[in-house]
């Protein structure tokens, strides 16, 4: 139940990112659902590999390179999908920052709702 709710809220937050930032475009809620799924899939499969491969750069930049990796995952999802579009790397960086902040809010809210007793 938590996973399904997080997916729906992530799609809604992707629509919010598109609403507040013009560099990100989402055509509809079903497109946002698919985009949220693909971004999550890329973050589970590709992100750990990229983090390990770029570990020296991440250490030198004191972790700031992780923002670049997040932007790449956001941009890669947009390049694969039709209803989700990002207008360049800078837009992907800003969009992924907003999306990540909303994801933190969602995770903390759901953590409070679904506490184990």
Order of alpha helices (4+ residues) and beta strands (2+ residues): alpha-beta-alpha-alpha-alpha-beta-alpha
